[in-house]
Structure formats: structure tokens, C-alpha cells
């Protein structure tokens, strides 16, 4: 399949497509399916290397210049000597999956009913192939900029790739990060990570707890294994009502009882309301069912939480930022903590509270709830990113979006952090259209081919505008 696609790309090299082309570009779905087949989750270095080699081959077939820059891959369309660099930034890594929860293999890149289905389809391999084809379609333009695509490799697990890259490479003059929402993102909330540990993991009747995949994913499965799973206990649990959108499963295994709640995964920063938190539902079902212990306190703390942070006293937020978003994400043995049982909560923080204030406030809330719980830090190193909506680049992006779509929605505020926080002079621009639930991080993650095409058209118009015009001076100022 890969060889067929590269032949198709080479055959089309002399016939770039533009926004006026009728029907979806057939290369979009084909390239995206190929990209999805690299399981680039954290720790899979071979998949990262394989995907980078594929990127270099694909760029060459599209008539583009490409370079291995270590953890980042550079792909560019050169402009005149000395021209400023207009950057496009995406990431090629993806969130982890629990394949048993999917209805299709997560790394097959299935095309069905006008959808490309697979991990990374929306976040962020769809924008990656859109950027490749937009660059290819710009080859006939009279460029005033070099346009350089940077493909990162660990955005979903720390963004150390960009720190390493910038230590050896100059950043573009200004960049568009294709990993968020249209029409343009003028505010990104901060990403906070709180851990909570029980003073003791000993709790009569509790054998194991395992819930959630990653901090940025709403947990769609949560399980506790109990000893002495009597018929009376099962009857009590079965009689209780689960939270809306979740369901209970009971399985007896000899003297052990698995109590599992199934929910719905979603992106914790962009589509928190679209998820159904299995861990919170499980904790509420277990109210009054466990003996007095620190683990019971930990589950009671989970049960008390809400997605807006009211239970944590998070009531202060700057106007227009949409408040806090709180995802009770994982409860399991954590290797990073020496195998200790730990709860992880991901919070998307609006102004005005800073990271240190957030950490101190949350620590105090945990200790106030129970003296048998100990707070800890997963990550409190982020601050909100704020742009002036009157800035020259913001206005140009808004105009180009309106010119292509005929729509002019307001600038976006996002709970999803992007590389715009890691690269100087960068702002998030698409590639998700407003008014649609974001499928990134979800089970059966998918992207409509029609949206792939529409996003490509917006990007093509925008690049032709910016990359062929007089370079912007002070683009982030009015």
C-alpha cells in the first residue's frame, strides 16, 4: 500500500491541487491511513523512527525538501535566499490506546463511510497530511517566505522534542500550530497535573484498582477487584444507579469480584463534556461499601469531584475563559512513583491563578479532605498563553478563514495546550472546525474525509496569502 501511495504522489507532482478542485483529494485519506499505521505512542522509539523515514520519503515524492533534525522532522518549501521562515507545526505522536475498547484496530487506518478511523486521525496526523499537501500545492507560488513544516515526536508526553530542537535550530519567524481549533486560538489554558496518594494501601477486601489510560483522556473504564464478593454485595451494587452514560459490569472469579464501570473517553482539554467518567462513577457506586481505610478516603475524594472544579474550590477565572476543566483521569499503580497506588487529576487552568498558586491551593484542598491523603505533583510548570485578538497575524488568519469558508466565528479559547507554548512566536490555527465535538483521544478516533478536504482548503488559502505577501512585522502586535 505504501509503494502504491508514493507512486500516486509522484504521478500527481506536476498537477498540484488547490481550493477550487472538485471533490476530496484522494491522497488525503490514503496518506492519513498510512500515518496512522505507525503506533507512535510514548516509548515506541521504533515506530517514531519508522514514521520519520516515511515522512522523508513522502516529502521527497511531493517535491519537498526534508531533513532529519533528531526528535523533529523538517519538511520545507524553500523561498528566496534570506527569506524569513513561516513555520507550520504538528506532532506525529499519539495518545495510548486500550485496543479492547475499540470497535476497529486502532492502528489500521481504516477508511469507512467517509471517515478515516484510527488513533491520531484528528490529533494530530490528519493535520500532518493536510500540511504536506498544502506545501505541495504551493510549489508554483512566488514565495516571499520559506515555508517549513516541523513534525514533533513527543507532544503528548512532555514536548521535550521542541526544547531539544530549539537548542540547535533557530525557530521560524512566526508559526502556525495545526493542533487545535479554527478560526484561530487566542488563549490556551494552562495544563496542571495533581497526584493524590493514600497514606496506606492496606484496605480489607480491596485487591486491586485500575482505572484510566492517561491524564488527558477521560477514563472510559474503571475496575476494582474485591475479595469476598458475596451475593448480597453484588445485589446492592446492581441496585445502585450509575452516572449518566456509564454502565456497571460485575464478574465473579472464585472468591474475587471484579466491579467494572464503563464510560466514554474524550479529550480532557477540548471535549471534557463529551466524556463519561467511569472512575468517578465507580467511586460513587462504592460509597459505603468499603471498610474504613485511606483507600476508601481516596475513592470518596474521587466521588466528590466535578468537571468544573467546584469541589476543589476553583471558582476564580478570568471572563471569557470558560472556567476550569477538571478530569479525574487515572487511579492505578504508577511506575514513576515506584509502583505506588496514585490518583492523577488533570486540570486546565484559566487566568488569573498561576501555577504555584494552583499547586498550593490544590494541596490544601486534598489535606483538608482527609489527613490520610497526601498530595503530590505530576506537573505544575505551565501558564496560560494569551494573544491580542487585534494582532496583525490574528486578523489575517481570521480573514483567510472567512474568505475560504464564508463564516466568521469569534477567536477561540482552548483547554488543549499546543506547541504554541513551546515555540517562540507561534499561534494555534485549526485544524478542527467550530461547532463539532472533538474526537481526539477518544475511542474510535476518527476524522471525516470532507473535513480533511475543507481544512486543506483553508490552509492552502492561508499559506498562499502569508507566504507570498510582504513579511509581517511584529505579527503579534496590533
ABEGO torsion letter per residue (X at the ends): XAAAAAAAAAAAAABBBBAABBEBBAAAAAAAAAAAABBBBBGBAAAAAAAAAAAAAAAAAAGBBBBBAEABBBBBBBBBBGBBBBBBBBBABBBBBBAAABABBAAAGBBBGGBBBEBGAAOAAAAAAAAAAAAAAAAABBBABBBBBBBBAAAAAGGAAAAAAAAABBBBABBBBBABBOABBABBBBBBBBBBBBABABBBGBABBBBEABAABBBABBBBBBBGBBAAAAAAAAABBBBBGBBBBBBBBEABBBBBBBBBBBBAAAAAAABBBAAAAAAAAABGABBBBAAAAAAAAAAABBAAGAAAGBABBBBGAGEBBBBBABBBBBAAAGGBBBBBBBBBBBOABBAAAAAAAAAAAAAAABAABBBBBABBABBBBBBBAABAAAAAAAAAAAAAAGBBBBBBBBABBBAAAABBGBBBBOABBBGBBBABGBBGBBBBAAAAAAAAAAAAAAAAAAAABBBBBGAABX
